Amino acid sequence: MRKAWTIEILLFLLYFSFGVSWLAYTPVLSEVEGHFSITHTEGAAVNSAISWAKSFVPMLAGLLAARIGLYRSLLVGAGLASLSPLIPYASDFKVLLGLRFLFGIGGAMLVTLTGALTMQYFPREKMPFINGINNVAVNAGITTALFVTVPITRSLGWQAGISAMGGLCLVLGVLWAVLGDNGPVADLPGKTRPQGEASFKKVLFMKETWLIALAFTGPLCLYLSLNTFLPRHYEQAFGLSKAAASQLTGLFNLVGIPTAICAGLLTQRLGLRRPLIIAAGLLMPPAALGLILSPDPALRQVSAVLLGISLFLYVSPLFTIPMELPGSNAAQVAMMNGVIYSGAYILAGAAPMIVGKLADTMGSYGTGLTAFALFSSVLALAGWLLPETGKGASR
């Protein structure tokens, strides 16, 4: 069991470090834009490149693991994430985007394969708790980045500061090379292809696939847009300092950490899925609008807390539904989640660029952020249309 927890801690820290390097660019985006002489739209692509990578890699990572094993596949992902210290010193903006895209592929492989590897070490009854921990790894990294990037880069400069923070990815990649393995069972479960192919054809015609994809896309567009441009919006609209703007953005991410874990427990005990999804979808738009538009600092803080709750309350029940649909199996769930993640990240990857484009043309980030705050209400609509799969539905 000591080995199991060593692997779990290492996997958590790998995705945590990815989250740090992913969003470390947000507080210094103005410096990045100035250094490379790019527009706000192009600046948004620094983060959107990660989302583009996440739009297709999850469906390919499992195939790679089936061929070369979990340890080597995760090593490839960790190796790509370890490019992080080099990225700030890219010779031009196109090279920066290319390196960020490769970095995003590494992170997508880490998140896709972590669950498969932990299944090799932990019994089924412990997996909900382990999944709850793993689901907040990247958010914990994002939160850390939003709180510490400004003081670090203020002392070292934006390039050296971002590079130093990215060094954590490199250190953990080396540790995985030394300490990682395939687990007690070396082969990836569900390697047979016919069942997966049949499930893939089936899920494309299931309404639940597209309703869940829609439900996930709305909040994801809002989440990525806020994490990219909310600090800049606060500096521009309310005159907040860079540090204060980043910390307020970090607040809703921070609230999401305990919310995600508690939501998993609540989903299990309540025995229902739709009420939590609909409640989150109804709370999210007004909370986001308060965070974006209110000139009152106290109301912005309250809104940040409520938004953090709504952004993470729905995730556990929403992604439990595919596992509980009639006739569901592991291959079908994997294919269904692949379609959902790919579809959501294709659209959400463009969201920050849309906000940046509107800021270029209209001079304000508020317009685009407000639009995606309103769009997040599709979560409630999709939750209303989804079937109830929990055991509590028959009570």
N, C-alpha and C positions, 0 to 999 in steps of 0.2 A: 504493500500500500504506500510505502514511502516513495517508491519509484513512480507510482501513479500521480502522487501529489507534486513530485518534482516536475513531471511532464506537464501537468495542468498549470502550475505556476509559470513555467516557461512559455507555454502557449498563450496564457493570459498576457504576460509581459510583452510577447512579440506583437500581439495585436494592439496592446496599449501603446507601445512605442510607435507603431504605424499611425495611430490616431494623433499622437503628439506631432509628428512630422507632417501629417496631412493638413492640419489646421494651423500650424505655426505660421503659415504665410498670411493668414487673414489679418492679424494686427499690423503687419508691415506691408500690406498690399500697396499702399501709396509709394513706399520706397522702391518696391519691385517695379511698379509702373514707371516711376521716374528713371530708374536705372536702365531699363530696356526701352524707354520712350514709347510706351504702348498706351492704348485707350483703356477705359474702364471695362469695356466688353472683352478685350483681350486679357485684361487682368483677371477677369472672372474665370477664364479658361485654365488658369493655374490650378484651381480646385476642381473645375469641371472635368479635367483630364482624368482625375481619379474615378469619377463617376462613369466616364466612358469605358474605362477598363473594367469596371464592375458590371457593365451591361452585357458582357459576353463570357468573361472568364469563368464564372461559377459553373456554367454548363460544360466547360472543357476541363476543369481541374479534376473532376472525378474520373474522367477518361484517362488522364495522365497518371493519376494515382493507381488505377487498375493495372497500368503497364509497368510503372517503375517503383511502386510502393509509396506508402504515406510519408515515410521518413525523407526519401529523396525528393518527393514532390514538395513537401514543406520546406526542404532545404532550398529548392529553386525559388519558392516564394520569399523566404527569408533573405536569400541572396539578392533578389530584385529590390526588396524593401531596403536592403543595406546600401543602395545607391544614394540614399537620402543625404549623407554628408557632402556629396559631390554636386548636388543639384544647384545650390545657390551660386556656384561659380561657373555655371554654364556660359559658353562664349556668346550666345545670342538667345533670343526669346524662343525660336523654334527648337533649339537644342534643349532649353529648359522644359518646354512642353513635352518633348519626346521622352526625356528622363522622368518627368512626373508621370507620364503614361505607363512607363515600365515599372515605376514605383507602385502605381495603382494596381497593376497586374499582380505584383507580389502580395499586396494586401488582400486582394480578392481571393488569391489562392489560400492565404492563411485563414480567412474567415470561412471559406468553403470546406476546408479539410479538418479544421479543429474539432468539429463535432464527430467526424468519423474516427479520429484518433482517440478522443476521450472515451468513445464507446468501447474501445479495446481494453480500457483499464478499469472502468467503473461499472458496477452493476446497474441494471435498468432502473431500480428504485431510486438511485442517486442522481440519475441524469437530469431531472427537472432542476435540481439545485445547481448542478454543474453548468447546465445551459444558462441558468439565470446569471451566474457569475460571468460566463463567457460573453453574454449578450451586452454587458456593460463595459467590456474592456476598451473598445474603441472610443466610447463616449467618455470614459474616464481619461483617456489620452487627449481627446479634444478639449475637455474641460481644463486639464492641466496646461495645455498649450495656450489657451485663452487667458489664463491667469499669469503665466510666467514668461511668455514671449517678450512682452514689452520691457520688463526690467533686464532680461538677459541681453536682448538686442541693443538696449540703450547703453549697456556697458561694453559690449563687444562689437557693435555694428551689426546691421541686419544679416549680412552674408555669413560672418563668423558665428553669430548667435544661432542662426538656423542650422548651420553645419554642425555646431556643437550639440544641439538638441538631436539632430539626426544620427549622431554617433551612437545613441542608445540602440538604434536599429542594428547597427553594425556589431556592437558588442553582443546583443542577443542572438544575432545570426550565427556568430562564432560559437556561442554556448549551445545553440541547437545542433550545430555540426558535431559537437563533442558529446553532448548528453542525450540527444534525441534518438529515437528508434521507431520501428514500425508498430510497437506494442506487442502484447502477448500473442495476438493473432495477426500474422503479417499481412494477410490478404484483405483487401477492401471488401466489405459486405456487398452483396448484390451485384456481382460482376457479370452476371448473365445478361446479354444484350437484348434478346428477343422481348423479354418482359418490359424492359425500359423503353424499347421502340414502340411497343404497343401502347404503353402508358402515355408516351409523348403524343401520339396521334389522338388519343382519347382526351387528354387534358386541353388540347387546343380547341376542342368543341364543347368544353364544359363551361357553363356560364359562371360557375364559382371561380374559375381561374381568372377571368377578366374582371369580375367584381372585386376580388382580393387585390389584383394588380391596380385597379382604379383606387381602391381604398388606401393602398400603400403609397401610390404616386403623389396624391395631394399633400399629405404631411411631409413626404420626402422632399418635394419641391420647396416647400416652406422652410424646412430644416436646413437644406443646403444653401438657400438664398440668404437666410438670416446669418448663418455662420460665416458666409463670405462677405456680406456687405453691411450687416447691422452696426458694427463699430464705426464704419465710415459714415453711415447715415447719422449716427449720434454726434459725431464730430461736426458734421455739416449742418444738421438741423437744430441741435441743441447746444452746440459749443462744448461738448464733453471732452475731457482729455483722452488721449489714446488709451491710457491705462484704465480709466474709469469705464470707457466704452467697451473695452475688451472684457472687463470683469463682469459687467452687466450681461453681456452676451454669454459669458461662461456660467452665469447663474442658472439659466434654464437648462443648460447641459448638466450642471451639478445636481439639480433636483431630479433629473432623469435617472440617475444612478440608483437611489433607493426605490424610486417609483417602479423601475423595470423589474427589480427583484420582488417587490411586494405584489406587483401585478401578476406575476407568475403564480404566487401562492394564492392570490385572490381568485384567479381563473380556475385553479384546481378546486378550491373550497366552494365557490359559488355554484359551479356546475353549469354555468351559462356563459355564452360567448358574446352574443349580440349586444346586450345592455352596456358592456364596457366599451365596445367599439363605438356605439352610437353616442354614448356620453362623452367620450373623448372628441368625437367629431363635432358635437355641439359646443363644447367648451373651447376648442382650439381657435376658431376664427376670432371671437371677441377678445380672448387672451392675447393673441398675436397683434390685433389692432391696437390694444392698449399699450403693448410693448413698443410698437412702431410709432404711434401717433401722439401718445400722451406727453404733454410738457411737464407733468407732475412727476418728480422723481419717485415719490412713494408709490404712486399708481403703476409706474413702470416696474418697480420691484415686485409688487403683487402680481402684476401681469406675467412677469418672468417666471414666477413660481407656478402659477396656474398653467402657463404654456408648457413648462417642463413636465408637469403631471400629465397633461393631455397628449404630449408627443410620445410618451412612453407607456401610457396606460393601455393602449389598444394593441401593442405589438404581440404580446403573448397570446391573447385570445384570437387575434386574427390569424396567426400562423399555426394555431392549434387546429383550426377548422379543416385544413387539408388532410390532417391525420385522422379525422373522425368522419369523413364522408363515406357513404356506403361503398363497399368494395375497395376501399383505399388500401394500398400496400406501399412498401418502402420505395420501390422504383417509381410509382406514380407520384408520391409526395416529392421525391427528388426532382422529377421532371416538372412538376407543377411549380415548385419553388423556383426552379431555374427560369421558367417562362415569366413568373411574377417579377423576380429580381431584374431580369434582363429588360423587360418592358418598362418597369418603373425607373430604372437608372438611365435608360435611353432618353426618356422625357425629362427626368429630374436633372440630368446632367446639363441640359440646356437652360434650366431655370436661372442660375446665377448669371449666365450670359445675357439672358433677356433683361434681367434687372440692370446689368451693366450697360446694355444698349439703350435702355430707357433713360438711364442717368446721363449717358453721352448726349442724347437728343433733347432731354427735358431739363437737365440740370439737377435732378433730384433722385435719390435712391428710394424715396418713400412711395413713389407711384408703383414701381415693380414689386416692392415688398408687400404693399397693401393688396395688390392683385393676387399674389400667392397666398396671402392670409385668407382671402375670401375663397380661393380655389380649394383650400384645405377642407372645406365643408363637404367635399365629395366623400370624405370618410364616413360621415353620418349617413349619407344617402346609400352608399354601398353597404354599410352595416345593416341598414333597414331592409335591403333587398336580399342579403345573404340568408341562407338557412341556419337555423339554430341546431347545432350538432352536439351541444353539451348534454350530460345526463340529466341535468335539471329540467330540460325541456319536457320530459315525460312525467314530471311530478304533478 
